[in-house]
């Protein structure tokens, strides 16, 4: 009993001594630092300074970076992307990580798949098409295409977005600088569609349609139709190609004419365009910004006899258009033409105005007026038979 008490007492004294020792150690170090005039700090920085990046950590970091790079730029991952948008690296990264998409190309139209299935199977027949090109559909809609037509090859068409600052006004400016003397105006370029690399008999495209009065003046809408037409025009081998357009607004009649419309049901339009005609249309510039040419064209070459060709006009009954005829002569000469200028005038044009026309370069020929028998007296069209 006494031995136990002694043992407990000795253990108690030992534990007390250890506690006092651990309590005193930090205090001695703290006050020693204050006495030496140095601030107290933990030696973490010294440890990290001596720490080196182990080969294992470097290898793991390399694996992680390589995996991210593969996910971002893997063509299979991009092939499964549901939007028909840019195939460039940064744009795809933004869409893949942040879900970014160009709102100009998005169509919120709810597709009536019964109409789509009825038109394709009823008017074309499932055995008549080999591949279906799908343009501007989201992921769920692409899956619906695959479920409805499992025997056909589904090809998701990829198209770069047009530049964000490209507007309808830049393609069709209100004012064209016709006095450009050095450079031919150029329209902004629209990205071309990526070649599918396989045969496509049906091109399906979904078009946006804004609820506005000028819904047809839409860059994304124009871009999608142009590229669908370009893909249809590139068909070779003589096999028929159909274009299926899903939109609640009318497609562009300049590209897809009414006589090429096979059928329409609701918001689904089926066209059978002529590839050769489409190729001719697609050779024209996009927009009116390329229609103005410089007035002073260098190295103008004219083949033929200029004495046998002339610019001719007529002026009768009033002298109010004399100034316009003079301006027309000056414009023709400014472009470098050396063809003759012939003007037909009647006796109502005075000698004073004749001299002005001659000074502008017009060769005057006098005519007799011919009255319109059906016109009223002093009407604007009384002498238009001249």
C-alpha positions as CSV (number, residue, x, y, z in Angstrom):
1,X,0.0,0.0,0.0
2,X,2.8,2.4,0.9
3,X,4.8,1.4,-2.1
4,X,1.9,2.2,-4.3
5,X,1.5,5.6,-2.8
6,X,5.2,6.3,-3.3
7,X,5.0,5.2,-6.8
8,X,2.0,7.4,-7.5
9,X,3.7,10.3,-5.8
10,X,6.9,9.9,-7.9
11,X,4.9,9.7,-11.1
12,X,3.0,12.8,-10.1
13,X,6.2,14.7,-9.5
14,X,7.6,13.5,-12.8
15,X,4.5,14.6,-14.8
16,X,4.6,17.9,-13.1
17,X,8.2,18.3,-13.9
18,X,7.6,17.5,-17.6
19,X,4.7,20.0,-17.7
20,X,6.8,22.7,-16.2
21,X,9.6,22.0,-18.6
22,X,7.3,22.3,-21.7
23,X,5.7,25.4,-20.4
24,X,9.1,27.0,-19.7
25,X,10.7,26.2,-23.0
26,X,8.6,28.6,-25.2
27,X,8.8,31.3,-22.7
28,X,12.6,31.1,-22.4
29,X,12.8,31.2,-26.2
30,X,10.4,34.1,-26.4
31,X,12.1,36.2,-23.8
32,X,15.5,35.3,-25.2
33,X,14.5,36.7,-28.6
34,X,13.2,39.9,-27.0
35,X,16.4,40.3,-25.0
36,X,18.5,39.9,-28.2
37,X,16.4,42.5,-29.9
38,X,15.2,40.1,-32.6
39,X,11.6,39.6,-33.6
40,X,10.1,36.1,-33.2
41,X,9.4,34.1,-36.3
42,X,8.8,30.5,-37.3
43,X,11.5,29.0,-39.5
44,X,8.9,28.0,-42.3
45,X,10.6,30.2,-44.9
46,X,13.9,28.4,-44.3
47,X,12.4,25.1,-44.8
48,X,10.6,26.0,-48.0
49,X,13.7,27.6,-49.4
50,X,15.5,24.3,-49.0
51,X,12.6,22.3,-50.4
52,X,13.0,21.2,-54.1
53,X,10.3,20.2,-56.5
54,X,10.4,16.4,-56.5
55,X,10.5,14.5,-59.9
56,X,7.2,12.9,-58.9
57,X,5.4,16.2,-58.5
58,X,6.8,17.5,-61.8
59,X,5.6,14.4,-63.5
60,X,2.1,14.7,-62.1
61,X,1.9,18.4,-63.1
62,X,2.9,17.4,-66.6
63,X,0.2,14.7,-66.7
64,X,-2.5,17.1,-65.6
65,X,-1.5,19.7,-68.2
66,X,-1.4,17.2,-70.9
67,X,-4.8,15.8,-70.0
68,X,-6.4,19.3,-70.1
69,X,-4.7,20.0,-73.4
70,X,-6.0,16.7,-74.9
71,X,-9.5,17.4,-73.7
72,X,-9.6,20.9,-75.1
73,X,-8.1,20.1,-78.5
74,X,-9.2,16.5,-79.1
75,X,-11.1,16.4,-82.4
76,X,-13.4,13.7,-81.0
77,X,-14.5,16.0,-78.1
78,X,-15.0,18.8,-80.5
79,X,-16.9,16.6,-82.9
80,X,-19.4,15.9,-80.2
81,X,-19.9,19.5,-79.4
82,X,-23.5,20.4,-80.1
83,X,-23.1,23.9,-81.6
84,X,-22.1,24.6,-85.1
85,X,-19.7,27.3,-84.1
86,X,-16.0,28.1,-84.2
87,X,-13.5,25.4,-84.5
88,X,-10.7,27.6,-83.3
89,X,-8.9,26.8,-80.0
90,X,-9.7,29.8,-77.8
91,X,-13.4,30.0,-78.9
92,X,-13.9,26.3,-78.3
93,X,-12.2,26.6,-74.9
94,X,-14.6,29.3,-73.8
95,X,-17.7,27.3,-74.9
96,X,-16.4,24.1,-73.3
97,X,-15.5,25.7,-70.0
98,X,-18.1,28.5,-69.7
99,X,-20.8,27.3,-72.1
100,X,-20.3,30.3,-74.3
101,X,-22.2,30.6,-77.6
102,X,-22.9,33.4,-80.0
103,X,-26.5,34.5,-79.3
104,X,-26.8,35.7,-82.9
105,X,-26.9,32.1,-84.1
106,X,-29.2,30.7,-81.4
107,X,-32.7,29.7,-82.4
108,X,-35.3,29.1,-79.7
109,X,-37.8,27.6,-82.1
110,X,-39.3,24.4,-80.9
111,X,-38.9,21.9,-83.7
112,X,-42.0,19.8,-84.7
113,X,-40.2,16.5,-85.3
114,X,-43.3,14.9,-86.7
115,X,-43.2,17.5,-89.6
116,X,-39.5,16.8,-90.1
117,X,-40.0,13.0,-90.2
118,X,-43.1,13.3,-92.4
119,X,-41.3,15.5,-95.0
120,X,-38.1,13.5,-95.2
121,X,-39.6,10.0,-95.2
122,X,-42.6,11.1,-97.3
123,X,-41.0,13.3,-100.0
124,X,-37.5,11.8,-100.1
125,X,-37.6,8.3,-98.7
126,X,-35.2,6.9,-96.2
127,X,-33.5,4.9,-98.9
128,X,-32.7,7.9,-101.0
129,X,-30.3,9.7,-98.7
130,X,-26.9,8.5,-97.5
131,X,-25.8,11.3,-95.2
132,X,-27.5,14.1,-93.3
133,X,-25.5,17.2,-92.6
134,X,-26.7,19.0,-89.4
135,X,-25.9,22.7,-89.0
136,X,-26.7,24.9,-86.0
137,X,-28.6,22.4,-83.9
138,X,-28.0,21.9,-80.1
139,X,-27.0,18.6,-78.5
140,X,-30.5,17.3,-77.8
141,X,-31.7,18.1,-81.3
142,X,-28.7,16.3,-82.8
143,X,-29.6,13.2,-80.7
144,X,-33.2,13.5,-82.0
145,X,-31.9,13.5,-85.6
146,X,-30.0,10.3,-84.8
147,X,-33.0,8.7,-83.2
148,X,-35.3,9.5,-86.1
149,X,-33.0,8.4,-88.8
150,X,-30.6,5.8,-87.4
151,X,-29.8,4.3,-90.8
152,X,-28.5,7.6,-92.2
153,X,-25.0,8.8,-91.5
154,X,-25.2,11.9,-89.2
155,X,-22.6,14.5,-89.9
156,X,-22.4,17.5,-87.5
157,X,-21.3,20.5,-89.6
158,X,-19.0,23.0,-87.9
159,X,-19.0,26.7,-88.8
160,X,-16.9,29.5,-87.3
161,X,-19.0,32.4,-86.1
162,X,-18.8,35.7,-87.9
163,X,-16.8,38.4,-86.3
164,X,-18.6,40.1,-83.4
165,X,-18.2,43.6,-84.9
166,X,-19.6,42.5,-88.3
167,X,-23.0,44.1,-88.7
168,X,-25.6,44.3,-91.5
169,X,-24.6,47.9,-92.1
170,X,-21.0,46.9,-92.8
171,X,-22.2,44.4,-95.4
172,X,-24.8,46.7,-96.9
173,X,-23.7,50.3,-96.2
174,X,-26.2,53.1,-96.7
175,X,-23.5,55.1,-98.4
176,X,-20.9,53.8,-100.8
177,X,-17.9,55.9,-101.5
178,X,-18.0,56.1,-105.3
179,X,-15.1,58.5,-105.4
180,X,-12.6,56.0,-104.2
181,X,-9.5,56.5,-106.3
182,X,-6.9,54.1,-105.0
183,X,-8.4,51.0,-103.4
184,X,-11.3,48.8,-104.4
185,X,-13.7,48.5,-101.4
186,X,-13.8,45.1,-99.8
187,X,-16.6,43.5,-97.8
188,X,-15.9,41.8,-94.4
189,X,-15.3,38.1,-94.9
190,X,-17.6,35.5,-93.6
191,X,-16.0,32.2,-92.4
192,X,-16.5,29.2,-94.7
193,X,-18.0,26.0,-93.6
194,X,-15.7,23.1,-92.8
195,X,-15.8,20.3,-95.5
196,X,-17.6,17.3,-94.0
197,X,-15.3,14.9,-95.9
198,X,-18.1,12.5,-96.8
199,X,-21.1,12.4,-99.0
200,X,-24.2,14.3,-97.9
201,X,-27.6,14.1,-99.6
202,X,-29.5,16.3,-97.1
203,X,-28.3,19.5,-95.5
204,X,-30.4,20.5,-92.5
205,X,-30.0,23.9,-91.0
206,X,-31.8,25.7,-88.2
207,X,-32.1,29.5,-88.7
208,X,-32.6,32.2,-86.0
209,X,-35.4,34.6,-86.5
210,X,-35.7,37.7,-84.4
211,X,-39.1,39.1,-83.5
212,X,-38.5,42.4,-85.2
213,X,-39.6,44.2,-88.4
214,X,-36.1,43.8,-89.9
215,X,-35.7,40.1,-89.1
216,X,-34.3,39.4,-92.6
217,X,-31.3,41.8,-92.0
218,X,-29.5,39.4,-89.8
219,X,-25.8,38.5,-90.3
220,X,-26.0,35.1,-88.6
221,X,-29.1,34.1,-90.6
222,X,-27.5,35.2,-93.9
223,X,-24.3,33.4,-93.0
224,X,-26.0,30.1,-92.2
225,X,-27.9,30.1,-95.5
226,X,-24.9,31.1,-97.6
227,X,-22.9,28.2,-96.2
228,X,-25.7,25.7,-96.6
229,X,-26.0,26.8,-100.2
230,X,-22.3,26.6,-100.6
231,X,-22.2,23.0,-99.3
232,X,-25.1,22.1,-101.6
233,X,-23.3,23.7,-104.6
234,X,-20.2,21.7,-103.9
235,X,-22.0,18.4,-104.5
236,X,-20.4,16.2,-107.1
237,X,-21.4,13.0,-108.8
238,X,-24.8,14.0,-110.1
239,X,-26.7,12.7,-107.0
240,X,-29.6,14.9,-105.8
241,X,-29.0,17.2,-102.8
242,X,-31.8,18.6,-100.7
243,X,-31.7,21.5,-98.2
244,X,-34.0,21.3,-95.2
245,X,-34.4,24.7,-93.5
246,X,-36.1,25.0,-90.1
247,X,-37.3,28.5,-89.4
248,X,-40.4,30.4,-88.7
249,X,-39.3,33.2,-91.1
250,X,-39.0,32.9,-94.9
251,X,-35.6,31.7,-96.3
252,X,-33.7,33.9,-98.7
253,X,-35.5,33.8,-102.0
254,X,-32.4,34.8,-103.9
255,X,-30.7,31.6,-102.8
256,X,-33.6,29.2,-102.5
257,X,-36.3,30.1,-105.0
258,X,-40.0,29.3,-104.9
259,X,-39.8,26.9,-107.8
260,X,-37.1,24.9,-106.0
261,X,-39.4,24.4,-102.9
262,X,-40.4,20.8,-102.8
263,X,-42.7,21.1,-99.8
264,X,-43.3,23.0,-96.6
265,X,-44.9,21.9,-93.4
266,X,-45.1,24.4,-90.6
267,X,-41.6,25.7,-90.0
268,X,-39.9,23.0,-92.1
269,X,-38.9,24.0,-95.7
270,X,-37.5,21.4,-98.1
271,X,-35.7,22.6,-101.2
272,X,-34.1,20.8,-104.1
273,X,-31.7,23.5,-105.5
274,X,-29.8,23.4,-108.7
275,X,-26.1,23.1,-107.8
276,X,-24.8,24.8,-111.0
277,X,-27.2,27.8,-110.4
278,X,-26.1,28.0,-106.8
279,X,-22.4,28.1,-107.9
280,X,-23.1,31.1,-110.1
281,X,-24.9,32.9,-107.3
282,X,-22.2,32.3,-104.8
283,X,-19.6,33.9,-107.1
284,X,-21.2,37.2,-106.5
285,X,-19.9,39.3,-103.6
286,X,-21.7,39.1,-100.3
287,X,-23.2,42.6,-99.6
288,X,-23.1,45.8,-101.6
289,X,-19.9,47.1,-100.1
290,X,-17.9,45.6,-103.1
291,X,-20.1,47.0,-105.8
292,X,-18.4,50.5,-105.9
293,X,-15.3,50.6,-108.0
294,X,-12.7,53.3,-108.3
295,X,-13.4,56.0,-110.9
296,X,-9.8,56.3,-111.9
297,X,-8.9,52.7,-113.0
298,X,-5.3,52.3,-113.9
299,X,-4.2,50.5,-117.0
300,X,-7.6,50.5,-118.6
301,X,-7.6,48.5,-121.8
302,X,-10.2,49.0,-124.4
303,X,-10.5,46.5,-127.3
304,X,-12.4,47.5,-130.4
305,X,-13.2,50.6,-132.4
306,X,-14.3,53.5,-130.2
307,X,-15.8,55.3,-133.2
308,X,-18.4,52.6,-133.5
309,X,-19.6,52.9,-129.9
310,X,-21.1,55.9,-128.1
311,X,-23.0,56.9,-125.0
312,X,-26.3,58.3,-126.1
313,X,-29.2,60.1,-124.3
314,X,-32.2,62.2,-125.2
315,X,-33.3,65.6,-124.0
316,X,-36.5,67.3,-125.2
317,X,-39.4,69.5,-124.2
318,X,-37.5,71.3,-121.3
319,X,-34.1,72.5,-120.4
320,X,-34.2,71.5,-116.7
321,X,-32.1,68.4,-117.4
322,X,-29.3,70.2,-119.2
323,X,-27.2,70.3,-116.0
324,X,-27.7,66.6,-115.5
325,X,-26.5,65.8,-119.0
326,X,-23.4,67.9,-118.4
327,X,-22.7,66.1,-115.2
328,X,-23.2,62.7,-116.9
329,X,-20.6,63.7,-119.6
330,X,-18.1,64.7,-117.0
331,X,-18.6,61.4,-115.1
332,X,-18.0,59.4,-118.2
333,X,-14.8,61.2,-119.0
334,X,-13.5,60.9,-115.4
335,X,-13.6,57.1,-115.6
336,X,-11.3,57.3,-118.7
337,X,-13.7,56.5,-121.4
338,X,-13.0,57.9,-124.9
339,X,-16.2,56.8,-126.5
340,X,-18.3,59.3,-128.3
341,X,-21.1,61.2,-126.5
342,X,-24.3,61.7,-128.5
343,X,-27.3,63.7,-127.3
344,X,-30.6,63.9,-129.1
345,X,-32.4,67.2,-128.5
346,X,-35.4,69.0,-130.0
347,X,-36.1,72.6,-130.9
348,X,-37.2,73.5,-127.4
349,X,-33.5,73.5,-126.2
350,X,-32.1,77.0,-126.7
351,X,-28.8,77.9,-128.3
352,X,-27.4,78.9,-124.9
353,X,-28.0,75.4,-123.4
354,X,-26.7,73.8,-126.6
355,X,-23.4,75.6,-126.2
356,X,-23.1,74.2,-122.6
357,X,-23.8,70.7,-123.8
358,X,-21.2,71.0,-126.6
359,X,-18.6,72.3,-124.1
360,X,-19.2,69.2,-121.9
361,X,-18.4,67.0,-124.9
362,X,-21.8,66.1,-126.2
363,X,-22.3,65.8,-130.0
364,X,-25.7,67.3,-130.7
365,X,-28.2,65.7,-133.0
366,X,-31.6,67.4,-133.6
367,X,-34.8,65.4,-133.6
368,X,-38.5,65.9,-134.1
369,X,-40.6,65.2,-131.1
370,X,-43.2,62.4,-131.3
371,X,-46.3,62.9,-129.2
372,X,-47.9,60.1,-127.1
373,X,-51.4,59.8,-128.6
374,X,-52.8,58.5,-125.3
375,X,-51.3,61.3,-123.1
376,X,-53.3,64.3,-121.9
377,X,-52.2,67.8,-123.0
378,X,-49.2,69.1,-121.0
379,X,-48.9,65.9,-119.1
380,X,-45.5,64.7,-118.1
381,X,-45.5,61.9,-120.6
382,X,-47.0,63.9,-123.5
383,X,-43.9,63.6,-125.7
384,X,-42.3,60.4,-124.4
385,X,-42.7,58.6,-127.7
386,X,-39.7,60.7,-128.8
